[in-house]
Amino acid sequence: MKYLFAAAILVTTAFAGMSAAEAAGGCGPGWHRGPYGGCVRNRGPVVVAPGPVVVQRPVVVVPRGRACPYGFAWRYGRCRPI
């Protein structure tokens, strides 16, 4: 019974917390918080123009073959003895 009561309280607080005033920072619909914390009226509808499509190529890293002879290892830019 206590789990059912806790779930009911959780659901009601979740629905009570969602409103237009909360989304606007407590100023109400048509208003928003300004840089100094005061309520400022919204200017109007914001129209965002579509920008250019940018396609990035995947970066493929291919390690160069470092073929050092037996007993040598690639260190500091060249083959050095182990």
Biopython code that builds the backbone (N, CA, C, O; Angstrom):
import numpy as np
from Bio.PDB.StructureBuilder import StructureBuilder

atoms = [
    (1, "MET", "N", (0.820, -1.186, 0.000)),
    (1, "MET", "CA", (0.000, 0.000, 0.000)),
    (1, "MET", "C", (0.871, 1.261, 0.000)),
    (1, "MET", "O", (0.554, 2.243, -0.671)),
    (2, "LYS", "N", (1.975, 1.221, 0.762)),
    (2, "LYS", "CA", (2.819, 2.413, 0.804)),
    (2, "LYS", "C", (3.517, 2.655, -0.538)),
    (2, "LYS", "O", (3.807, 3.801, -0.883)),
    (3, "TYR", "N", (3.794, 1.565, -1.313)),
    (3, "TYR", "CA", (4.411, 1.738, -2.625)),
    (3, "TYR", "C", (3.427, 2.361, -3.606)),
    (3, "TYR", "O", (3.808, 3.183, -4.439)),
    (4, "LEU", "N", (2.163, 1.968, -3.505)),
    (4, "LEU", "CA", (1.130, 2.541, -4.354)),
    (4, "LEU", "C", (0.933, 4.023, -4.034)),
    (4, "LEU", "O", (0.766, 4.837, -4.943)),
    (5, "PHE", "N", (0.950, 4.369, -2.775)),
    (5, "PHE", "CA", (0.811, 5.763, -2.361)),
    (5, "PHE", "C", (2.005, 6.595, -2.852)),
    (5, "PHE", "O", (1.831, 7.718, -3.326)),
    (6, "ALA", "N", (3.207, 6.042, -2.737)),
    (6, "ALA", "CA", (4.408, 6.757, -3.202)),
    (6, "ALA", "C", (4.371, 6.952, -4.714)),
    (6, "ALA", "O", (4.754, 8.010, -5.213)),
    (7, "ALA", "N", (3.916, 5.940, -5.445)),
    (7, "ALA", "CA", (3.824, 6.062, -6.902)),
    (7, "ALA", "C", (2.787, 7.102, -7.291)),
    (7, "ALA", "O", (3.001, 7.860, -8.237)),
    (8, "ALA", "N", (1.658, 7.154, -6.574)),
    (8, "ALA", "CA", (0.618, 8.141, -6.868)),
    (8, "ALA", "C", (1.133, 9.561, -6.625)),
    (8, "ALA", "O", (0.844, 10.468, -7.406)),
    (9, "ILE", "N", (1.880, 9.750, -5.565)),
    (9, "ILE", "CA", (2.444, 11.079, -5.285)),
    (9, "ILE", "C", (3.469, 11.460, -6.340)),
    (9, "ILE", "O", (3.530, 12.618, -6.755)),
    (10, "LEU", "N", (4.269, 10.508, -6.774)),
    (10, "LEU", "CA", (5.270, 10.769, -7.805)),
    (10, "LEU", "C", (4.611, 11.195, -9.106)),
    (10, "LEU", "O", (5.065, 12.143, -9.746)),
    (11, "VAL", "N", (3.554, 10.514, -9.503)),
    (11, "VAL", "CA", (2.856, 10.836, -10.749)),
    (11, "VAL", "C", (2.197, 12.206, -10.656)),
    (11, "VAL", "O", (2.273, 12.986, -11.606)),
    (12, "THR", "N", (1.559, 12.513, -9.547)),
    (12, "THR", "CA", (0.891, 13.807, -9.424)),
    (12, "THR", "C", (1.882, 14.956, -9.400)),
    (12, "THR", "O", (1.608, 16.010, -9.973)),
    (13, "THR", "N", (3.018, 14.783, -8.759)),
    (13, "THR", "CA", (4.022, 15.865, -8.768)),
    (13, "THR", "C", (4.638, 16.033, -10.143)),
    (13, "THR", "O", (5.003, 17.145, -10.523)),
    (14, "ALA", "N", (4.760, 14.948, -10.898)),
    (14, "ALA", "CA", (5.299, 15.065, -12.249)),
    (14, "ALA", "C", (4.357, 15.846, -13.146)),
    (14, "ALA", "O", (4.799, 16.689, -13.926)),
    (15, "PHE", "N", (3.038, 15.571, -13.042)),
    (15, "PHE", "CA", (2.077, 16.306, -13.855)),
    (15, "PHE", "C", (1.899, 17.732, -13.367)),
    (15, "PHE", "O", (1.663, 18.627, -14.179)),
    (16, "ALA", "N", (2.003, 17.967, -12.094)),
    (16, "ALA", "CA", (1.847, 19.318, -11.564)),
    (16, "ALA", "C", (3.042, 20.188, -11.932)),
    (16, "ALA", "O", (2.906, 21.407, -12.034)),
    (17, "GLY", "N", (4.203, 19.585, -12.132)),
    (17, "GLY", "CA", (5.405, 20.348, -12.454)),
    (17, "GLY", "C", (5.469, 20.803, -13.891)),
    (17, "GLY", "O", (6.258, 21.690, -14.216)),
    (18, "MET", "N", (4.649, 20.216, -14.778)),
    (18, "MET", "CA", (4.687, 20.588, -16.183)),
    (18, "MET", "C", (3.627, 21.644, -16.472)),
    (18, "MET", "O", (2.429, 21.372, -16.393)),
    (19, "SER", "N", (4.079, 22.848, -16.808)),
    (19, "SER", "CA", (3.147, 23.903, -17.204)),
    (19, "SER", "C", (3.908, 24.909, -18.047)),
    (19, "SER", "O", (5.138, 24.887, -18.088)),
    (20, "ALA", "N", (3.184, 25.786, -18.715)),
    (20, "ALA", "CA", (3.818, 26.780, -19.564)),
    (20, "ALA", "C", (4.612, 27.789, -18.743)),
    (20, "ALA", "O", (5.644, 28.281, -19.199)),
    (21, "ALA", "N", (4.145, 28.100, -17.542)),
    (21, "ALA", "CA", (4.841, 29.075, -16.709)),
    (21, "ALA", "C", (6.200, 28.541, -16.267)),
    (21, "ALA", "O", (7.177, 29.286, -16.191)),
    (22, "GLU", "N", (6.250, 27.249, -15.979)),
    (22, "GLU", "CA", (7.534, 26.671, -15.577)),
    (22, "GLU", "C", (8.498, 26.647, -16.753)),
    (22, "GLU", "O", (9.699, 26.856, -16.581)),
    (23, "ALA", "N", (7.974, 26.392, -17.946)),
    (23, "ALA", "CA", (8.835, 26.346, -19.121)),
    (23, "ALA", "C", (9.390, 27.727, -19.446)),
    (23, "ALA", "O", (10.475, 27.830, -20.018)),
    (24, "ALA", "N", (8.682, 28.776, -19.099)),
    (24, "ALA", "CA", (9.119, 30.129, -19.399)),
    (24, "ALA", "C", (9.940, 30.724, -18.258)),
    (24, "ALA", "O", (10.155, 31.936, -18.232)),
    (25, "GLY", "N", (10.396, 29.915, -17.328)),
    (25, "GLY", "CA", (11.214, 30.410, -16.232)),
    (25, "GLY", "C", (10.403, 31.087, -15.147)),
    (25, "GLY", "O", (10.945, 31.870, -14.367)),
    (26, "GLY", "N", (9.102, 30.797, -15.084)),
    (26, "GLY", "CA", (8.274, 31.388, -14.049)),
    (26, "GLY", "C", (7.664, 32.717, -14.449)),
    (26, "GLY", "O", (6.993, 33.342, -13.627)),
    (27, "CYS", "N", (7.866, 33.174, -15.671)),
    (27, "CYS", "CA", (7.330, 34.463, -16.118)),
    (27, "CYS", "C", (5.968, 34.344, -16.778)),
    (27, "CYS", "O", (5.244, 35.336, -16.861)),
    (28, "GLY", "N", (5.600, 33.173, -17.245)),
    (28, "GLY", "CA", (4.314, 32.991, -17.902)),
    (28, "GLY", "C", (4.477, 32.897, -19.405)),
    (28, "GLY", "O", (5.556, 33.155, -19.939)),
    (29, "PRO", "N", (3.388, 32.521, -20.095)),
    (29, "PRO", "CA", (3.467, 32.390, -21.545)),
    (29, "PRO", "C", (3.690, 33.744, -22.211)),
    (29, "PRO", "O", (3.073, 34.739, -21.831)),
    (30, "GLY", "N", (4.569, 33.776, -23.199)),
    (30, "GLY", "CA", (4.872, 35.020, -23.901)),
    (30, "GLY", "C", (5.979, 35.831, -23.259)),
    (30, "GLY", "O", (6.322, 36.902, -23.760)),
    (31, "TRP", "N", (6.541, 35.354, -22.174)),
    (31, "TRP", "CA", (7.608, 36.041, -21.462)),
    (31, "TRP", "C", (8.758, 35.072, -21.196)),
    (31, "TRP", "O", (8.561, 33.857, -21.212)),
    (32, "HIS", "N", (9.928, 35.589, -20.957)),
    (32, "HIS", "CA", (11.078, 34.770, -20.588)),
    (32, "HIS", "C", (11.982, 35.557, -19.653)),
    (32, "HIS", "O", (11.823, 36.768, -19.502)),
    (33, "ARG", "N", (12.922, 34.877, -19.033)),
    (33, "ARG", "CA", (13.866, 35.543, -18.126)),
    (33, "ARG", "C", (14.943, 36.261, -18.930)),
    (33, "ARG", "O", (15.487, 35.709, -19.886)),
    (34, "GLY", "N", (15.242, 37.477, -18.542)),
    (34, "GLY", "CA", (16.277, 38.259, -19.191)),
    (34, "GLY", "C", (17.642, 37.958, -18.584)),
    (34, "GLY", "O", (17.752, 37.093, -17.715)),
    (35, "PRO", "N", (18.692, 38.666, -19.033)),
    (35, "PRO", "CA", (20.039, 38.391, -18.549)),
    (35, "PRO", "C", (20.238, 38.732, -17.071)),
    (35, "PRO", "O", (21.140, 38.191, -16.431)),
    (36, "TYR", "N", (19.402, 39.630, -16.520)),
    (36, "TYR", "CA", (19.559, 40.017, -15.122)),
    (36, "TYR", "C", (18.480, 39.406, -14.233)),
    (36, "TYR", "O", (18.335, 39.795, -13.074)),
    (37, "GLY", "N", (17.715, 38.442, -14.777)),
    (37, "GLY", "CA", (16.733, 37.734, -13.979)),
    (37, "GLY", "C", (15.328, 38.275, -14.054)),
    (37, "GLY", "O", (14.413, 37.654, -13.513)),
    (38, "GLY", "N", (15.114, 39.397, -14.698)),
    (38, "GLY", "CA", (13.778, 39.959, -14.811)),
    (38, "GLY", "C", (13.003, 39.335, -15.957)),
    (38, "GLY", "O", (13.596, 38.723, -16.845)),
    (39, "CYS", "N", (11.683, 39.482, -15.947)),
    (39, "CYS", "CA", (10.837, 38.938, -17.009)),
    (39, "CYS", "C", (10.838, 39.895, -18.193)),
    (39, "CYS", "O", (10.648, 41.099, -18.021)),
    (40, "VAL", "N", (11.050, 39.366, -19.386)),
    (40, "VAL", "CA", (11.119, 40.154, -20.614)),
    (40, "VAL", "C", (10.125, 39.552, -21.605)),
    (40, "VAL", "O", (10.025, 38.331, -21.721)),
    (41, "ARG", "N", (9.379, 40.422, -22.330)),
    (41, "ARG", "CA", (8.402, 39.941, -23.304)),
    (41, "ARG", "C", (9.136, 39.340, -24.515)),
    (41, "ARG", "O", (10.158, 39.861, -24.960)),
    (42, "ASN", "N", (8.587, 38.231, -25.035)),
    (42, "ASN", "CA", (9.135, 37.634, -26.244)),
    (42, "ASN", "C", (8.914, 38.568, -27.422)),
    (42, "ASN", "O", (7.894, 39.254, -27.482)),
    (43, "ARG", "N", (9.854, 38.603, -28.361)),
    (43, "ARG", "CA", (9.771, 39.526, -29.486)),
    (43, "ARG", "C", (8.786, 39.080, -30.546)),
    (43, "ARG", "O", (8.176, 39.929, -31.196)),
    (44, "GLY", "N", (8.608, 37.815, -30.746)),
    (44, "GLY", "CA", (7.718, 37.320, -31.792)),
    (44, "GLY", "C", (8.208, 35.963, -32.272)),
    (44, "GLY", "O", (9.101, 35.367, -31.669)),
    (45, "PRO", "N", (7.623, 35.482, -33.356)),
    (45, "PRO", "CA", (8.033, 34.162, -33.833)),
    (45, "PRO", "C", (9.465, 34.192, -34.367)),
    (45, "PRO", "O", (9.884, 35.153, -35.011)),
    (46, "VAL", "N", (10.183, 33.148, -34.091)),
    (46, "VAL", "CA", (11.561, 33.024, -34.558)),
    (46, "VAL", "C", (11.556, 32.098, -35.762)),
    (46, "VAL", "O", (11.082, 30.965, -35.685)),
    (47, "VAL", "N", (12.091, 32.592, -36.881)),
    (47, "VAL", "CA", (12.156, 31.801, -38.105)),
    (47, "VAL", "C", (13.619, 31.455, -38.338)),
    (47, "VAL", "O", (14.473, 32.338, -38.420)),
    (48, "VAL", "N", (13.895, 30.173, -38.443)),
    (48, "VAL", "CA", (15.260, 29.719, -38.675)),
    (48, "VAL", "C", (15.352, 29.215, -40.102)),
    (48, "VAL", "O", (14.686, 28.247, -40.469)),
    (49, "ALA", "N", (16.180, 29.872, -40.909)),
    (49, "ALA", "CA", (16.357, 29.470, -42.304)),
    (49, "ALA", "C", (17.263, 28.241, -42.353)),
    (49, "ALA", "O", (18.222, 28.143, -41.587)),
    (50, "PRO", "N", (16.964, 27.317, -43.244)),
    (50, "PRO", "CA", (17.820, 26.133, -43.343)),
    (50, "PRO", "C", (19.200, 26.513, -43.862)),
    (50, "PRO", "O", (19.335, 27.319, -44.783)),
    (51, "GLY", "N", (20.200, 25.929, -43.267)),
    (51, "GLY", "CA", (21.571, 26.214, -43.659)),
    (51, "GLY", "C", (22.071, 25.212, -44.682)),
    (51, "GLY", "O", (21.348, 24.288, -45.055)),
    (52, "PRO", "N", (23.298, 25.387, -45.135)),
    (52, "PRO", "CA", (23.849, 24.452, -46.112)),
    (52, "PRO", "C", (24.085, 23.078, -45.484)),
    (52, "PRO", "O", (24.347, 22.958, -44.288)),
    (53, "VAL", "N", (23.986, 22.062, -46.314)),
    (53, "VAL", "CA", (24.212, 20.699, -45.851)),
    (53, "VAL", "C", (25.710, 20.455, -45.818)),
    (53, "VAL", "O", (26.402, 20.661, -46.815)),
    (54, "VAL", "N", (26.210, 20.017, -44.669)),
    (54, "VAL", "CA", (27.634, 19.763, -44.504)),
    (54, "VAL", "C", (27.821, 18.261, -44.340)),
    (54, "VAL", "O", (27.252, 17.645, -43.438)),
    (55, "VAL", "N", (28.619, 17.689, -45.219)),
    (55, "VAL", "CA", (28.901, 16.261, -45.159)),
    (55, "VAL", "C", (30.364, 16.100, -44.819)),
    (55, "VAL", "O", (31.237, 16.578, -45.543)),
    (56, "GLN", "N", (30.629, 15.427, -43.716)),
    (56, "GLN", "CA", (32.004, 15.216, -43.308)),
    (56, "GLN", "C", (32.444, 13.821, -43.707)),
    (56, "GLN", "O", (31.698, 12.852, -43.572)),
    (57, "ARG", "N", (33.660, 13.741, -44.195)),
    (57, "ARG", "CA", (34.209, 12.440, -44.529)),
    (57, "ARG", "C", (34.713, 11.787, -43.257)),
    (57, "ARG", "O", (35.219, 12.468, -42.365)),
    (58, "PRO", "N", (34.577, 10.464, -43.164)),
    (58, "PRO", "CA", (35.143, 9.800, -41.986)),
    (58, "PRO", "C", (36.666, 9.834, -42.033)),
    (58, "PRO", "O", (37.275, 9.664, -43.089)),
    (59, "VAL", "N", (37.254, 10.051, -40.896)),
    (59, "VAL", "CA", (38.704, 10.116, -40.796)),
    (59, "VAL", "C", (39.227, 8.690, -40.686)),
    (59, "VAL", "O", (38.888, 7.956, -39.757)),
    (60, "VAL", "N", (40.060, 8.315, -41.650)),
    (60, "VAL", "CA", (40.621, 6.971, -41.664)),
    (60, "VAL", "C", (42.104, 7.097, -41.354)),
    (60, "VAL", "O", (42.848, 7.763, -42.074)),
    (61, "VAL", "N", (42.517, 6.460, -40.290)),
    (61, "VAL", "CA", (43.923, 6.496, -39.892)),
    (61, "VAL", "C", (44.550, 5.177, -40.287)),
    (61, "VAL", "O", (44.186, 4.116, -39.780)),
    (62, "VAL", "N", (45.506, 5.265, -41.208)),
    (62, "VAL", "CA", (46.205, 4.063, -41.658)),
    (62, "VAL", "C", (47.644, 4.167, -41.178)),
    (62, "VAL", "O", (48.391, 5.027, -41.646)),
    (63, "PRO", "N", (48.042, 3.307, -40.252)),
    (63, "PRO", "CA", (49.418, 3.393, -39.774)),
    (63, "PRO", "C", (50.398, 2.987, -40.873)),
    (63, "PRO", "O", (50.173, 2.027, -41.610)),
    (64, "ARG", "N", (51.487, 3.744, -40.960)),
    (64, "ARG", "CA", (52.515, 3.403, -41.937)),
    (64, "ARG", "C", (53.253, 2.166, -41.462)),
    (64, "ARG", "O", (53.426, 1.955, -40.262)),
    (65, "GLY", "N", (53.680, 1.362, -42.401)),
    (65, "GLY", "CA", (54.419, 0.154, -42.051)),
    (65, "GLY", "C", (55.821, 0.499, -41.555)),
    (65, "GLY", "O", (56.576, 1.182, -42.247)),
    (66, "ARG", "N", (56.159, 0.043, -40.396)),
    (66, "ARG", "CA", (57.473, 0.280, -39.825)),
    (66, "ARG", "C", (58.177, -1.069, -39.790)),
    (66, "ARG", "O", (58.088, -1.807, -38.809)),
    (67, "ALA", "N", (58.854, -1.366, -40.838)),
    (67, "ALA", "CA", (59.511, -2.662, -40.942)),
    (67, "ALA", "C", (60.957, -2.522, -40.468)),
    (67, "ALA", "O", (61.847, -2.138, -41.227)),
    (68, "CYS", "N", (61.161, -2.838, -39.216)),
    (68, "CYS", "CA", (62.516, -2.835, -38.668)),
    (68, "CYS", "C", (63.041, -4.269, -38.679)),
    (68, "CYS", "O", (62.271, -5.212, -38.496)),
    (69, "PRO", "N", (64.319, -4.437, -38.887)),
    (69, "PRO", "CA", (64.863, -5.795, -38.880)),
    (69, "PRO", "C", (64.788, -6.432, -37.496)),
    (69, "PRO", "O", (64.547, -5.748, -36.501)),
    (70, "TYR", "N", (64.993, -7.724, -37.442)),
    (70, "TYR", "CA", (64.926, -8.472, -36.198)),
    (70, "TYR", "C", (65.938, -7.895, -35.202)),
    (70, "TYR", "O", (67.095, -7.662, -35.553)),
    (71, "GLY", "N", (65.496, -7.666, -33.961)),
    (71, "GLY", "CA", (66.366, -7.096, -32.934)),
    (71, "GLY", "C", (66.291, -5.588, -32.836)),
    (71, "GLY", "O", (66.967, -4.985, -32.003)),
    (72, "PHE", "N", (65.469, -4.967, -33.685)),
    (72, "PHE", "CA", (65.301, -3.518, -33.680)),
    (72, "PHE", "C", (63.828, -3.191, -33.449)),
    (72, "PHE", "O", (62.949, -3.999, -33.748)),
    (73, "ALA", "N", (63.567, -1.994, -32.910)),
    (73, "ALA", "CA", (62.203, -1.512, -32.697)),
    (73, "ALA", "C", (62.116, -0.062, -33.141)),
    (73, "ALA", "O", (63.093, 0.681, -33.052)),
    (74, "TRP", "N", (60.942, 0.340, -33.621)),
    (74, "TRP", "CA", (60.738, 1.718, -34.078)),
    (74, "TRP", "C", (60.552, 2.621, -32.872)),
    (74, "TRP", "O", (59.551, 2.521, -32.161)),
    (75, "ARG", "N", (61.523, 3.509, -32.639)),
    (75, "ARG", "CA", (61.462, 4.466, -31.535)),
    (75, "ARG", "C", (62.107, 5.771, -31.973)),
    (75, "ARG", "O", (63.135, 5.785, -32.651)),
    (76, "TYR", "N", (61.473, 6.871, -31.565)),
    (76, "TYR", "CA", (61.995, 8.222, -31.827)),
    (76, "TYR", "C", (62.261, 8.458, -33.294)),
    (76, "TYR", "O", (63.241, 9.111, -33.654)),
    (77, "GLY", "N", (61.388, 7.926, -34.157)),
    (77, "GLY", "CA", (61.470, 8.242, -35.585)),
    (77, "GLY", "C", (62.403, 7.385, -36.412)),
    (77, "GLY", "O", (62.617, 7.685, -37.587)),
    (78, "ARG", "N", (62.970, 6.329, -35.846)),
    (78, "ARG", "CA", (63.807, 5.435, -36.632)),
    (78, "ARG", "C", (63.958, 4.091, -35.943)),
    (78, "ARG", "O", (63.558, 3.937, -34.788)),
    (79, "CYS", "N", (64.532, 3.114, -36.642)),
    (79, "CYS", "CA", (64.744, 1.815, -36.068)),
    (79, "CYS", "C", (65.933, 1.873, -35.114)),
    (79, "CYS", "O", (67.018, 2.325, -35.482)),
    (80, "ARG", "N", (65.717, 1.417, -33.900)),
    (80, "ARG", "CA", (66.787, 1.422, -32.897)),
    (80, "ARG", "C", (66.915, 0.017, -32.318)),
    (80, "ARG", "O", (65.930, -0.718, -32.243)),
    (81, "PRO", "N", (68.139, -0.360, -31.906)),
    (81, "PRO", "CA", (68.309, -1.689, -31.323)),
    (81, "PRO", "C", (67.575, -1.809, -29.996)),
    (81, "PRO", "O", (67.457, -0.844, -29.241)),
    (82, "ILE", "N", (67.089, -2.999, -29.732)),
    (82, "ILE", "CA", (66.360, -3.245, -28.491)),
    (82, "ILE", "C", (67.314, -3.394, -27.338)),
    (82, "ILE", "O", (66.885, -3.607, -26.204)),
]
sb = StructureBuilder()
sb.init_structure("model")
sb.init_model(0)
sb.init_chain("A")
sb.init_seg("    ")
for serial, (resi, resn, name, xyz) in enumerate(atoms, 1):
    if name == "N":
        sb.init_residue(resn, " ", resi, " ")
    sb.init_atom(name, np.array(xyz, "f"), 0.0, 1.0, " ", f" {name:<3s}", serial, name[0])
structure = sb.get_structure()
